[in-house]
C-alpha cells in the first residue's frame, strides 16, 4: 500500500478522527495478540532492526550496515526475515539466482547480497536454522512487534523527516503501536535522514542513545548526478526516493509511484520505458523495485543504490558488539 496523505502530521484531513475507533480496535487486538505469545530464546544474540511506522523508514539499509559492522570484526551474521509477500513459509535459506521475490519476498533478496539470509514465518524456527548453519549473530530485518523470538538488542528506526506522521495508530495514522511502547522495548534509536528538526527529538523524549544516519549514493549511483532521469518506485513512501534523486543532482523529468511491494505488469514497464526514451532520460529505480522486475526488463533500468552511513559509527559498533556472547 501507499502511505495515505492524511497520515502526514501536517494533514488537515478529517479522516483520522473518523478512523479513530478502528485504530483503537487495531491497537487492542495487537496488544492482545502479543500478550498470547511467549518468546523463545536461542543461544546466539538476536538483534532486531524494527520500526513503529508502516512504510519505508530505512530498516533494510540499517540492517545491511549492521551486518557489515559485524563482518568487519570477523563475525558471521545471518539475516532473518518473515519474507513478506513470498509464498515460502520456511525456514528457507535464500539462494540468489535461484529464489525469486515471489517465493521469498523482495527485501530478503537484497539482504542475501551481504550475508546468509533466512526467511521464516516462524521466527524462532528460522533463528534455530541460522544458528545450526553457523551464525554467531542473527539480525532481524522485521519482527519488532512479534514476541515469538527473544531479542538481545532492538534498534528502533525512524525517518528523521517523517517521524511518526500524525502520531495515530493504523488506520487513522501510520503507527503499528504507540511510540512510547516501541521505545520501551528498544535499546537505541536510529534516525535516518539529514533533517535536524528538533520536533522529532522532542517526540522521542528518551534518554536512550540516538544515532544519526543518512543514505549516501554508491559510486554507480553518483554517476547519475546531472543526468536526466525518469524514476519509478513501489515502496512505502516513493516521494522519499524521488527526493533522494534530486538531492543527488539528478534532473528528475518524470516519476511513477506504486504501492509498496508492487508487482510490475508488462504494460506498466513499457509505459515507463517509453517515457524515458522519448525524453532522452535514464529509467531509474530502487534496488527493492529492481528485484521485482522480470529479467528482460532489468536491462532497461538503472538502479540507484545507496548505503547507510552513521555520524558516530564507532559508538554504534560498541553497542552492537556488547551483545556478543564470548567464551
ROTORPA-964493 format. One line per 10 residues: for each residue x, y, z of N, C-alpha, C. Coordinates in nm, 2 decimals, m for minus. Example, Ala and Ser with C-alpha at 12.3 -4.5 7.8 and 13.67 -1.06 7.14 Angstrom:
ROTORPA-964493
1.32 m0.57 0.78 1.23 m0.45 0.78 1.32 m0.33 0.78 ~ 1.28 m0.22 0.71 1.37 m0.11 0.71 1.29 0.00 0.79
end
This chain:
ROTORPA-964493
0.08 m0.12 0.00 0.00 0.00 0.00 0.09 0.13 0.00 ~ 0.03 0.23 m0.06 0.10 0.36 m0.04 0.05 0.43 0.09 ~ 0.14 0.50 0.15 0.10 0.56 0.28 0.01 0.68 0.24 ~ m0.11 0.69 0.30 m0.21 0.79 0.27 m0.16 0.93 0.31 ~ m0.20 1.03 0.23 m0.15 1.17 0.26 m0.20 1.21 0.40 ~ m0.32 1.16 0.44 m0.37 1.21 0.57 m0.29 1.15 0.69 ~ m0.20 1.06 0.67 m0.11 1.01 0.77 0.00 1.11 0.81 ~ 0.02 1.21 0.72 0.12 1.31 0.74 0.08 1.39 0.86 ~ 0.18 1.44 0.93 0.15 1.52 1.05 0.09 1.66 1.02 ~ 0.11 1.70 0.89 0.06 1.84 0.86 m0.07 1.83 0.78
m0.13 1.71 0.79 m0.26 1.69 0.71 m0.38 1.76 0.79 ~ m0.47 1.82 0.70 m0.58 1.88 0.76 m0.71 1.79 0.74 ~ m0.69 1.67 0.70 m0.80 1.58 0.68 m0.88 1.54 0.80 ~ m1.01 1.52 0.79 m1.09 1.48 0.90 m1.09 1.32 0.91 ~ m1.03 1.25 0.82 m1.03 1.11 0.82 m0.97 1.04 0.95 ~ m0.86 1.10 1.00 m0.81 1.04 1.12 m0.91 1.03 1.23 ~ m0.99 1.13 1.25 m1.09 1.13 1.35 m1.19 1.03 1.33 ~ m1.24 1.01 1.20 m1.34 0.91 1.17 m1.28 0.77 1.19 ~ m1.15 0.75 1.17 m1.09 0.62 1.18 m1.04 0.59 1.32 ~ m1.06 0.68 1.41 m1.01 0.66 1.55 m1.06 0.53 1.61
m1.19 0.50 1.60 m1.24 0.38 1.66 m1.18 0.25 1.61 ~ m1.16 0.25 1.47 m1.09 0.14 1.41 m0.94 0.13 1.46 ~ m0.88 0.24 1.48 m0.74 0.24 1.53 m0.74 0.19 1.67 ~ m0.83 0.22 1.75 m0.84 0.17 1.89 m0.86 0.02 1.89 ~ m0.94 m0.03 1.80 m0.96 m0.17 1.78 m0.83 m0.24 1.74 ~ m0.77 m0.18 1.64 m0.64 m0.24 1.59 m0.54 m0.25 1.70 ~ m0.53 m0.14 1.78 m0.43 m0.14 1.89 m0.46 m0.24 2.00 ~ m0.59 m0.26 2.03 m0.63 m0.36 2.13 m0.60 m0.50 2.08 ~ m0.63 m0.53 1.96 m0.61 m0.66 1.90 m0.46 m0.69 1.90 ~ m0.38 m0.59 1.86 m0.23 m0.61 1.85 m0.17 m0.64 1.99
m0.22 m0.57 2.09 m0.17 m0.59 2.23 m0.21 m0.73 2.28 ~ m0.33 m0.77 2.25 m0.38 m0.90 2.29 m0.30 m1.01 2.22 ~ m0.28 m0.99 2.09 m0.20 m1.10 2.02 m0.06 m1.11 2.07 ~ 0.00 m1.00 2.10 0.14 m1.01 2.16 0.14 m1.07 2.30 ~ 0.03 m1.05 2.37 0.03 m1.10 2.51 0.02 m1.25 2.51 ~ m0.03 m1.31 2.40 m0.05 m1.45 2.40 0.07 m1.53 2.37 ~ 0.17 m1.47 2.31 0.29 m1.54 2.27 0.41 m1.52 2.37 ~ 0.47 m1.64 2.39 0.59 m1.64 2.48 0.71 m1.65 2.40 ~ 0.81 m1.57 2.42 0.93 m1.57 2.34 1.02 m1.68 2.36 ~ 1.08 m1.74 2.26 1.18 m1.84 2.27 1.32 m1.78 2.25
1.41 m1.83 2.33 1.55 m1.78 2.32 1.64 m1.88 2.25 ~ 1.73 m1.83 2.17 1.83 m1.91 2.11 1.97 m1.88 2.17 ~ 2.07 m1.96 2.14 2.20 m1.94 2.21 2.29 m1.83 2.15 ~ 2.25 m1.78 2.03 2.33 m1.67 1.98 2.25 m1.54 1.99 ~ 2.32 m1.43 1.99 2.25 m1.30 2.01 2.16 m1.27 1.89 ~ 2.04 m1.21 1.92 1.95 m1.17 1.82 1.93 m1.02 1.83 ~ 1.96 m0.96 1.71 1.94 m0.81 1.71 1.83 m0.78 1.61 ~ 1.73 m0.70 1.66 1.62 m0.67 1.58 1.62 m0.52 1.53 ~ 1.61 m0.51 1.40 1.60 m0.38 1.34 1.45 m0.35 1.31 ~ 1.39 m0.27 1.39 1.25 m0.25 1.38 1.20 m0.11 1.36
1.07 m0.10 1.35 1.01 0.04 1.34 0.87 0.03 1.40 ~ 0.81 0.14 1.43 0.67 0.15 1.47 0.58 0.22 1.37 ~ 0.64 0.25 1.25 0.57 0.32 1.15 0.56 0.23 1.03 ~ 0.44 0.22 0.97 0.42 0.15 0.84 0.48 0.23 0.73 ~ 0.55 0.16 0.64 0.61 0.24 0.53 0.76 0.24 0.55 ~ 0.83 0.30 0.45 0.98 0.29 0.45 1.05 0.39 0.54 ~ 1.09 0.33 0.65 1.17 0.41 0.75 1.32 0.39 0.72 ~ 1.36 0.29 0.65 1.50 0.26 0.62 1.56 0.14 0.69 ~ 1.47 0.05 0.73 1.51 m0.07 0.81 1.62 m0.15 0.74 ~ 1.59 m0.18 0.61 1.68 m0.27 0.54 1.82 m0.22 0.52
1.84 m0.09 0.48 1.97 m0.03 0.47 2.04 m0.03 0.61 ~ 1.97 m0.01 0.72 2.03 m0.02 0.85 2.07 m0.16 0.88 ~ 1.99 m0.26 0.85 2.02 m0.40 0.87 2.15 m0.44 0.80 ~ 2.16 m0.39 0.67 2.28 m0.42 0.59 2.40 m0.36 0.66 ~ 2.39 m0.23 0.70 2.50 m0.17 0.76 2.54 m0.23 0.89 ~ 2.45 m0.28 0.97 2.48 m0.35 1.09 2.55 m0.48 1.06 ~ 2.51 m0.55 0.96 2.58 m0.68 0.93 2.72 m0.65 0.88 ~ 2.74 m0.54 0.81 2.88 m0.51 0.77 2.97 m0.47 0.88 ~ 2.91 m0.41 0.99 2.99 m0.38 1.11 3.04 m0.51 1.17 ~ 2.95 m0.61 1.18 2.99 m0.74 1.24 3.09 m0.81 1.14
3.07 m0.81 1.02 3.16 m0.87 0.92 3.30 m0.81 0.93 ~ 3.30 m0.68 0.96 3.43 m0.61 0.97 3.52 m0.65 1.09 ~ 3.45 m0.72 1.19 3.53 m0.77 1.30 3.53 m0.92 1.30 ~ 3.51 m0.98 1.19 3.52 m1.13 1.17 3.41 m1.21 1.22 ~ 3.29 m1.15 1.24 3.18 m1.23 1.29 3.10 m1.28 1.17 ~ 3.01 m1.37 1.20 2.93 m1.44 1.09 2.78 m1.41 1.11 ~ 2.74 m1.29 1.07 2.59 m1.26 1.09 2.51 m1.33 0.99 ~ 2.39 m1.37 1.03 2.29 m1.42 0.94 2.16 m1.33 0.95 ~ 2.10 m1.30 0.84 1.97 m1.23 0.85 1.85 m1.32 0.87 ~ 1.75 m1.27 0.93 1.63 m1.34 0.95 1.51 m1.25 0.92
1.42 m1.30 0.82 1.31 m1.22 0.78 1.19 m1.30 0.77 ~ 1.07 m1.24 0.78 0.95 m1.32 0.75 0.94 m1.36 0.61 ~ 0.99 m1.27 0.52 0.98 m1.30 0.37 0.84 m1.25 0.33 ~ 0.81 m1.12 0.37 0.68 m1.07 0.34 0.65 m1.07 0.19 ~ 0.53 m1.12 0.15 0.49 m1.13 0.01 0.53 m1.26 m0.06 ~ 0.62 m1.33 0.00 0.67 m1.46 m0.06 0.57 m1.57 m0.03 ~ 0.58 m1.68 m0.10 0.50 m1.80 m0.09 0.56 m1.90 0.01 ~ 0.69 m1.90 0.03 0.75 m2.00 0.11 0.74 m1.96 0.26 ~ 0.70 m2.06 0.34 0.69 m2.04 0.48 0.82 m2.06 0.55 ~ 0.91 m2.14 0.50 1.04 m2.15 0.56 1.03 m2.25 0.68
1.15 m2.26 0.76 1.27 m2.18 0.73 1.34 m2.22 0.60 ~ 1.38 m2.12 0.53 1.44 m2.14 0.40 1.56 m2.04 0.39 ~ 1.68 m2.10 0.35 1.79 m2.01 0.32 1.78 m1.95 0.18 ~ 1.78 m1.82 0.17 1.77 m1.76 0.04 1.89 m1.78 m0.05 ~ 1.86 m1.83 m0.17 1.97 m1.85 m0.27 1.95 m1.76 m0.38 ~ 2.05 m1.66 m0.40 2.04 m1.57 m0.51 2.04 m1.64 m0.65 ~ 1.97 m1.59 m0.74 1.97 m1.65 m0.88 1.89 m1.79 m0.88 ~ 1.84 m1.83 m0.76 1.75 m1.94 m0.76 1.61 m1.90 m0.71 ~ 1.61 m1.84 m0.59 1.48 m1.79 m0.54 1.44 m1.66 m0.61 ~ 1.31 m1.64 m0.62 1.25 m1.52 m0.67 1.18 m1.44 m0.56
1.15 m1.32 m0.59 1.08 m1.24 m0.49 0.94 m1.30 m0.46 ~ 0.88 m1.37 m0.56 0.75 m1.43 m0.54 0.76 m1.54 m0.44 ~ 0.88 m1.60 m0.42 0.90 m1.71 m0.32 0.94 m1.66 m0.19 ~ 1.03 m1.56 m0.18 1.09 m1.52 m0.05 1.07 m1.37 m0.02 ~ 1.00 m1.30 m0.11 0.99 m1.15 m0.08 1.10 m1.08 m0.14 ~ 1.09 m0.95 m0.15 1.19 m0.86 m0.22 1.31 m0.83 m0.12 ~ 1.28 m0.79 0.00 1.39 m0.75 0.09 1.49 m0.86 0.12 ~ 1.45 m0.98 0.14 1.55 m1.09 0.16 1.65 m1.11 0.05 ~ 1.60 m1.08 m0.08 1.69 m1.09 m0.19 1.80 m0.98 m0.18 ~ 1.77 m0.87 m0.12 1.87 m0.76 m0.10 1.96 m0.80 0.01
1.91 m0.85 0.12 1.99 m0.88 0.23 2.09 m0.99 0.20 ~ 2.04 m1.09 0.11 2.13 m1.20 0.08 2.25 m1.16 0.00 ~ 2.26 m1.04 m0.05 2.38 m1.00 m0.12 2.49 m0.97 m0.02 ~ 2.45 m0.95 0.11 2.55 m0.91 0.21 2.59 m1.03 0.30 ~ 2.49 m1.11 0.34 2.52 m1.22 0.44 2.41 m1.32 0.42 ~ 2.43 m1.45 0.47 2.33 m1.55 0.46 2.20 m1.50 0.52 ~ 2.09 m1.53 0.45 1.96 m1.48 0.48 1.86 m1.60 0.49 ~ 1.78 m1.59 0.59 1.67 m1.69 0.61 1.54 m1.63 0.62 ~ 1.44 m1.69 0.55 1.30 m1.65 0.57 1.23 m1.75 0.64 ~ 1.14 m1.71 0.74 1.07 m1.80 0.82 0.95 m1.73 0.88
0.83 m1.78 0.86 0.71 m1.72 0.92 0.72 m1.75 1.07 ~ 0.78 m1.86 1.11 0.80 m1.90 1.25 0.94 m1.84 1.28 ~ 0.95 m1.73 1.34 1.08 m1.66 1.36 1.18 m1.75 1.45 ~ 1.12 m1.82 1.55 1.21 m1.90 1.63 1.27 m2.01 1.55 ~ 1.19 m2.08 1.47 1.24 m2.18 1.38 1.35 m2.13 1.29 ~ 1.33 m2.01 1.24 1.42 m1.95 1.15 1.56 m1.92 1.22 ~ 1.54 m1.88 1.35 1.66 m1.85 1.42 1.74 m1.98 1.45 ~ 1.67 m2.08 1.48 1.74 m2.21 1.51 1.81 m2.26 1.38 ~ 1.75 m2.24 1.27 1.81 m2.29 1.14 1.94 m2.21 1.12 ~ 1.93 m2.08 1.14 2.05 m1.99 1.12 2.16 m2.03 1.22
2.12 m2.06 1.34 2.22 m2.10 1.44 2.29 m2.23 1.40 ~ 2.21 m2.33 1.36 2.27 m2.46 1.32 2.36 m2.44 1.19 ~ 2.33 m2.34 1.11 2.41 m2.32 0.99 2.54 m2.24 1.02 ~ 2.56 m2.20 1.14 2.69 m2.14 1.18 2.68 m1.99 1.21 ~ 2.56 m1.93 1.22 2.55 m1.79 1.26 2.60 m1.77 1.40 ~ 2.68 m1.66 1.42 2.71 m1.63 1.56 2.64 m1.50 1.60 ~ 2.56 m1.44 1.51 2.47 m1.33 1.55 2.36 m1.33 1.44 ~ 2.24 m1.31 1.49 2.12 m1.31 1.40 2.07 m1.16 1.39 ~ 2.04 m1.12 1.27 1.99 m0.98 1.25 1.85 m0.99 1.19 ~ 1.75 m0.95 1.26 1.62 m0.95 1.21 1.59 m0.82 1.14
1.54 m0.83 1.02 1.50 m0.71 0.94 1.35 m0.67 0.97 ~ 1.29 m0.74 1.05 1.15 m0.72 1.08 1.12 m0.79 1.21 ~ 0.99 m0.80 1.25 0.95 m0.87 1.37 0.96 m0.80 1.50 ~ 0.97 m0.67 1.49 0.98 m0.59 1.61 0.86 m0.60 1.70 ~ 0.74 m0.62 1.63 0.61 m0.64 1.71 0.58 m0.78 1.73 ~ 0.67 m0.87 1.69 0.65 m1.02 1.70 0.73 m1.07 1.82 ~ 0.66 m1.11 1.93 0.73 m1.15 2.05 0.78 m1.30 2.05 ~ 0.76 m1.37 1.94 0.79 m1.52 1.95 0.94 m1.55 1.96 ~ 1.03 m1.45 1.93 1.17 m1.47 1.95 1.23 m1.37 2.04 ~ 1.30 m1.41 2.14 1.36 m1.31 2.24 1.47 m1.23 2.17
1.47 m1.10 2.18 1.57 m1.02 2.12 1.67 m0.97 2.23 ~ 1.80 m0.98 2.19 1.90 m0.93 2.29 1.92 m0.78 2.27 ~ 1.89 m0.73 2.15 1.91 m0.58 2.13 1.81 m0.54 2.02 ~ 1.74 m0.44 2.04 1.64 m0.39 1.94 1.68 m0.24 1.91 ~ 1.69 m0.21 1.78 1.71 m0.08 1.73 1.59 m0.03 1.67 ~ 1.54 0.08 1.71 1.41 0.14 1.66 1.45 0.24 1.55 ~ 1.41 0.22 1.42 1.45 0.30 1.31 1.33 0.40 1.28 ~ 1.37 0.53 1.27 1.27 0.63 1.24 1.32 0.72 1.13 ~ 1.24 0.76 1.04 1.27 0.86 0.94 1.27 1.00 1.00 ~ 1.39 1.06 0.99 1.40 1.19 1.06 1.31 1.30 1.01
1.26 1.29 0.88 1.17 1.38 0.83 1.03 1.35 0.85 ~ 0.99 1.22 0.83 0.85 1.18 0.85 0.82 1.16 1.00 ~ 0.91 1.12 1.08 0.89 1.09 1.22 0.78 0.99 1.24 ~ 0.68 1.02 1.31 0.57 0.93 1.34 0.44 0.98 1.27 ~ 0.45 1.06 1.17 0.34 1.11 1.10 0.25 1.19 1.19 ~ 0.12 1.16 1.18 0.02 1.23 1.27 0.01 1.17 1.41 ~ 0.09 1.07 1.43 0.10 1.01 1.57 m0.01 0.92 1.60 ~ m0.10 0.88 1.51 m0.21 0.79 1.53 m0.18 0.65 1.49 ~ m0.26 0.55 1.54 m0.24 0.41 1.51 m0.31 0.38 1.37 ~ m0.27 0.28 1.31 m0.33 0.23 1.18 m0.48 0.20 1.22
m0.58 0.23 1.13 m0.57 0.30 1.00 m0.58 0.45 1.01 ~ m0.59 0.51 1.13 m0.60 0.65 1.14 m0.47 0.72 1.12 ~ m0.36 0.65 1.13 m0.23 0.71 1.11 m0.13 0.59 1.08 ~ 0.00 0.62 1.08 0.09 0.52 1.03 0.15 0.43 1.14 ~ 0.11 0.45 1.27 0.17 0.38 1.38 0.12 0.23 1.39 ~ 0.22 0.14 1.40 0.18 0.00 1.43 0.15 m0.02 1.58 ~ 0.21 0.07 1.66 0.19 0.07 1.80 0.24 0.21 1.85 ~ 0.20 0.26 1.97 0.24 0.39 2.02 0.39 0.40 2.03 ~ 0.44 0.52 2.00 0.59 0.54 2.00 0.65 0.50 2.14 ~ 0.58 0.54 2.24 0.63 0.51 2.38 0.65 0.36 2.40
0.55 0.28 2.35 0.56 0.13 2.36 0.68 0.08 2.29 ~ 0.70 0.13 2.17 0.82 0.09 2.09 0.95 0.12 2.16 ~ 0.96 0.24 2.21 1.08 0.29 2.28 1.11 0.21 2.40 ~ 1.00 0.16 2.47 1.02 0.08 2.59 1.09 m0.05 2.56 ~ 1.08 m0.10 2.44 1.14 m0.23 2.40 1.26 m0.22 2.32 ~ 1.31 m0.10 2.30 1.43 m0.08 2.22 1.55 m0.03 2.31 ~ 1.67 m0.06 2.27 1.79 m0.01 2.34 1.84 0.12 2.28 ~ 1.81 0.15 2.16 1.86 0.27 2.09 1.77 0.30 1.97 ~ 1.78 0.43 1.93 1.71 0.48 1.81 1.80 0.51 1.70 ~ 1.77 0.47 1.58 1.84 0.51 1.46 1.76 0.61 1.38
1.80 0.74 1.37 1.73 0.84 1.30 1.79 0.84 1.16 ~ 1.71 0.82 1.05 1.76 0.82 0.92 1.72 0.95 0.85 ~ 1.82 1.02 0.80 1.80 1.15 0.73 1.87 1.26 0.78 ~ 1.89 1.37 0.71 1.96 1.48 0.75 1.88 1.59 0.81 ~ 1.75 1.57 0.83 1.66 1.67 0.89 1.70 1.69 1.03 ~ 1.73 1.81 1.07 1.77 1.84 1.21 1.65 1.90 1.29 ~ 1.53 1.88 1.24 1.41 1.93 1.31 1.41 1.88 1.45 ~ 1.40 1.98 1.54 1.40 1.94 1.68 1.27 1.87 1.72 ~ 1.17 1.88 1.64 1.04 1.82 1.67 1.05 1.67 1.69 ~ 1.12 1.60 1.61 1.13 1.46 1.62 1.20 1.42 1.75
1.31 1.49 1.79 1.37 1.47 1.91 1.28 1.49 2.03 ~ 1.20 1.59 2.02 1.11 1.62 2.13 1.00 1.51 2.14 ~ 0.96 1.45 2.03 0.86 1.34 2.03 0.93 1.22 2.09 ~ 1.05 1.20 2.06 1.12 1.08 2.12 1.12 1.09 2.27 ~ 1.17 1.21 2.32 1.17 1.23 2.47 1.23 1.11 2.54 ~ 1.35 1.07 2.50 1.41 0.95 2.55 1.55 0.98 2.59 ~ 1.60 0.90 2.69 1.74 0.91 2.73 1.82 0.80 2.67 ~ 1.76 0.72 2.59 1.83 0.62 2.52 1.92 0.67 2.41 ~ 2.02 0.60 2.37 2.11 0.66 2.26 2.03 0.68 2.13 ~ 2.06 0.79 2.07 2.01 0.82 1.94 2.12 0.83 1.84
2.12 0.75 1.73 2.23 0.75 1.64 2.18 0.81 1.50 ~ 2.24 0.92 1.46 2.20 0.98 1.33 2.27 0.91 1.22 ~ 2.19 0.89 1.11 2.24 0.82 0.99 2.18 0.89 0.87 ~ 2.24 0.86 0.76 2.18 0.91 0.63 2.23 0.82 0.52 ~ 2.15 0.82 0.41 2.18 0.74 0.29 2.27 0.81 0.20 ~ 2.37 0.74 0.15 2.47 0.80 0.06 2.47 0.72 m0.07 ~ 2.47 0.78 m0.18 2.47 0.70 m0.31 2.60 0.63 m0.33 ~ 2.59 0.51 m0.38 2.71 0.43 m0.42 2.77 0.50 m0.54 ~ 2.90 0.47 m0.57 2.96 0.53 m0.69 2.88 0.51 m0.82 ~ 2.82 0.39 m0.84 2.74 0.37 m0.96 2.62 0.47 m0.96
2.56 0.50 m0.84 2.45 0.60 m0.84 2.50 0.74 m0.85 ~ 2.62 0.77 m0.80 2.67 0.90 m0.82 2.69 0.94 m0.96 ~ 2.71 0.84 m1.05 2.73 0.87 m1.19 2.60 0.93 m1.25 ~ 2.49 0.92 m1.18 2.37 0.97 m1.24 2.35 1.12 m1.21 ~ 2.44 1.18 m1.13 2.43 1.32 m1.10 2.44 1.40 m1.23 ~ 2.35 1.50 m1.25 2.35 1.58 m1.36 2.28 1.52 m1.48 ~ 2.24 1.39 m1.47 2.17 1.32 m1.58 2.02 1.34 m1.57 ~ 1.95 1.34 m1.69 1.81 1.34 m1.70 1.76 1.20 m1.66 ~ 1.66 1.19 m1.57 1.61 1.06 m1.53 1.46 1.06 m1.52 ~ 1.40 0.94 m1.55 1.26 0.91 m1.52 1.27 0.80 m1.41
1.20 0.83 m1.30 1.21 0.73 m1.19 1.08 0.67 m1.16 ~ 1.09 0.55 m1.10 0.97 0.48 m1.05 1.00 0.41 m0.92 ~ 0.90 0.39 m0.84 0.92 0.32 m0.71 0.79 0.27 m0.65 ~ 0.80 0.15 m0.60 0.69 0.09 m0.54 0.73 0.05 m0.39 ~ 0.74 0.16 m0.31 0.78 0.15 m0.17 0.68 0.22 m0.09 ~ 0.70 0.22 0.04 0.61 0.28 0.14 0.59 0.43 0.11 ~ 0.70 0.50 0.08 0.69 0.65 0.05 0.78 0.68 m0.07 ~ 0.72 0.66 m0.19 0.80 0.68 m0.31 0.87 0.82 m0.32 ~ 0.80 0.92 m0.26 0.85 1.06 m0.27 0.98 1.07 m0.20 ~ 1.01 0.99 m0.11 1.14 0.99 m0.04 1.25 0.95 m0.14
1.22 0.85 m0.22 1.32 0.81 m0.32 1.34 0.92 m0.42 ~ 1.23 0.98 m0.47 1.24 1.09 m0.57 1.32 1.21 m0.51 ~ 1.30 1.24 m0.39 1.38 1.35 m0.33 1.53 1.31 m0.32 ~ 1.56 1.18 m0.29 1.70 1.14 m0.29 1.76 1.16 m0.42 ~ 1.69 1.13 m0.53 1.75 1.16 m0.66 1.78 1.30 m0.69 ~ 1.68 1.39 m0.65 1.71 1.53 m0.66 1.83 1.58 m0.58 ~ 1.84 1.53 m0.46 1.95 1.57 m0.37 2.08 1.52 m0.43 ~ 2.08 1.41 m0.51 2.20 1.36 m0.57 2.24 1.43 m0.69 ~ 2.16 1.53 m0.73 2.19 1.61 m0.85 2.13 1.56 m0.98 ~ 2.03 1.47 m0.97 1.96 1.42 m1.09 1.86 1.52 m1.14
1.84 1.52 m1.27 1.74 1.61 m1.33 1.61 1.52 m1.34 ~ 1.52 1.52 m1.25 1.41 1.43 m1.25 1.30 1.48 m1.34 ~ 1.29 1.42 m1.46 1.20 1.47 m1.56 1.05 1.42 m1.53 ~ 1.04 1.29 m1.49 0.91 1.24 m1.47 0.92 1.13 m1.36 ~ 0.81 1.09 m1.30 0.82 0.98 m1.20 0.69 0.91 m1.19 ~ 0.70 0.78 m1.15 0.58 0.70 m1.14 0.58 0.63 m1.00 ~ 0.47 0.64 m0.93 0.46 0.59 m0.79 0.36 0.47 m0.79 ~ 0.40 0.37 m0.71 0.32 0.25 m0.69 0.32 0.21 m0.55 ~ 0.23 0.12 m0.51 0.22 0.07 m0.38 0.34 m0.01 m0.34 ~ 0.36 m0.02 m0.21 0.48 m0.10 m0.15 0.47 m0.24 m0.20
0.58 m0.30 m0.24 0.59 m0.44 m0.29 0.51 m0.46 m0.42 ~ 0.49 m0.36 m0.49 0.41 m0.37 m0.62 0.47 m0.47 m0.72 ~ 0.39 m0.55 m0.78 0.44 m0.64 m0.88 0.41 m0.58 m1.01 ~ 0.51 m0.55 m1.09 0.50 m0.47 m1.21 0.45 m0.56 m1.33 ~ 0.35 m0.50 m1.40 0.30 m0.56 m1.52 0.38 m0.51 m1.64 ~ 0.37 m0.59 m1.74 0.45 m0.56 m1.86 0.41 m0.43 m1.92 ~ 0.28 m0.40 m1.92 0.23 m0.27 m1.98 0.29 m0.15 m1.90 ~ 0.29 m0.17 m1.76 0.35 m0.06 m1.68 0.49 m0.03 m1.71 ~ 0.57 m0.14 m1.73 0.71 m0.13 m1.75 0.73 m0.06 m1.89 ~ 0.65 m0.10 m1.99 0.67 m0.04 m2.12 0.63 0.10 m2.12
0.53 0.14 m2.05 0.50 0.28 m2.04 0.61 0.37 m1.98 ~ 0.68 0.31 m1.88 0.79 0.39 m1.82 0.91 0.39 m1.91 ~ 0.94 0.28 m1.98 1.05 0.27 m2.07 1.03 0.37 m2.18 ~ 0.91 0.38 m2.24 0.88 0.47 m2.35 0.89 0.62 m2.30 ~ 0.84 0.64 m2.18 0.85 0.78 m2.12 1.00 0.82 m2.11 ~ 1.09 0.73 m2.07 1.23 0.76 m2.06 1.29 0.78 m2.19 ~ 1.26 0.70 m2.29 1.31 0.70 m2.42 1.28 0.83 m2.49 ~ 1.15 0.87 m2.49 1.10 0.99 m2.56 1.16 1.12 m2.50 ~ 1.20 1.11 m2.37 1.25 1.23 m2.30 1.41 1.22 m2.29 ~ 1.47 1.12 m2.36 1.61 1.11 m2.36 1.66 1.10 m2.22
1.60 1.02 m2.14 1.64 1.01 m1.99 1.67 0.86 m1.96 ~ 1.74 0.84 m1.85 1.76 0.71 m1.79 1.64 0.67 m1.71 ~ 1.60 0.55 m1.71 1.49 0.49 m1.63 1.56 0.44 m1.50 ~ 1.52 0.49 m1.39 1.59 0.47 m1.26 1.49 0.42 m1.16 ~ 1.54 0.32 m1.07 1.45 0.27 m0.96 1.54 0.23 m0.85 ~ 1.47 0.18 m0.74 1.54 0.14 m0.62 1.58 m0.01 m0.64 ~ 1.67 m0.05 m0.55 1.72 m0.19 m0.55 1.60 m0.28 m0.52 ~ 1.51 m0.24 m0.43 1.40 m0.32 m0.39 1.30 m0.34 m0.50 ~ 1.28 m0.23 m0.59 1.20 m0.25 m0.70 1.26 m0.33 m0.81 ~ 1.39 m0.32 m0.82 1.47 m0.39 m0.93 1.45 m0.54 m0.92
1.46 m0.59 m0.79 1.45 m0.73 m0.78 1.31 m0.79 m0.81 ~ 1.21 m0.70 m0.82 1.07 m0.74 m0.86 1.05 m0.73 m1.01 ~ 1.15 m0.69 m1.08 1.13 m0.67 m1.23 1.16 m0.81 m1.30 ~ 1.09 m0.83 m1.41 1.13 m0.95 m1.49 1.27 m0.93 m1.54 ~ 1.34 m1.05 m1.56 1.48 m1.04 m1.61 1.49 m0.96 m1.73 ~ 1.40 m0.97 m1.83 1.41 m0.90 m1.95 1.40 m0.74 m1.94 ~ 1.33 m0.70 m1.83 1.31 m0.56 m1.81 1.43 m0.50 m1.74 ~ 1.51 m0.57 m1.67 1.62 m0.52 m1.59 1.73 m0.46 m1.67 ~ 1.74 m0.50 m1.80 1.84 m0.44 m1.89 1.81 m0.30 m1.93 ~ 1.69 m0.26 m1.91 1.64 m0.13 m1.95 1.64 m0.03 m1.83
1.68 m0.08 m1.71 1.66 0.00 m1.59 1.79 0.02 m1.51 ~ 1.82 0.13 m1.46 1.93 0.16 m1.38 1.89 0.17 m1.23 ~ 1.97 0.11 m1.15 1.94 0.10 m1.00 2.02 0.22 m0.93 ~ 1.94 0.29 m0.85 2.01 0.40 m0.77 2.04 0.33 m0.63 ~ 2.16 0.28 m0.62 2.20 0.21 m0.50 2.25 0.30 m0.39 ~ 2.22 0.28 m0.27 2.26 0.36 m0.16 2.31 0.28 m0.05 ~ 2.39 0.34 0.04 2.44 0.27 0.16 2.41 0.36 0.28 ~ 2.40 0.30 0.40 2.37 0.38 0.52 2.50 0.42 0.58 ~ 2.51 0.55 0.62 2.63 0.60 0.69 2.59 0.65 0.82 ~ 2.67 0.63 0.92 2.64 0.68 1.06 2.73 0.79 1.10
2.68 0.89 1.17 2.76 1.00 1.22 2.86 0.96 1.32 ~ 2.82 0.86 1.40 2.91 0.81 1.51 2.92 0.65 1.50 ~ 2.98 0.60 1.39 2.98 0.46 1.37 3.05 0.38 1.48 ~ 3.16 0.43 1.54 3.23 0.36 1.65 3.14 0.34 1.77 ~ 3.06 0.44 1.80 2.97 0.43 1.92 2.86 0.32 1.89 ~ 2.81 0.32 1.77 2.71 0.22 1.74 2.77 0.08 1.74 ~ 2.90 0.07 1.68 2.96 m0.06 1.68 2.99 m0.11 1.82 ~ 3.02 m0.02 1.91 3.04 m0.06 2.05 2.92 m0.12 2.11 ~ 2.80 m0.05 2.09 2.68 m0.10 2.14 2.65 m0.24 2.08 ~ 2.67 m0.26 1.95 2.64 m0.39 1.89 2.73 m0.50 1.94
2.85 m0.47 1.95 2.95 m0.57 2.00 2.92 m0.61 2.14 ~ 2.86 m0.53 2.22 2.83 m0.55 2.36 2.74 m0.67 2.38 ~ 2.66 m0.71 2.27 2.57 m0.82 2.29 2.63 m0.96 2.26 ~ 2.75 m0.96 2.20 2.81 m1.08 2.17 2.85 m1.16 2.29 ~ 2.82 m1.29 2.28 2.84 m1.38 2.40 2.97 m1.45 2.37 ~ 3.08 m1.39 2.42 3.21 m1.45 2.40 3.24 m1.56 2.50 ~ 3.32 m1.66 2.46 3.35 m1.77 2.55 3.24 m1.86 2.57
end
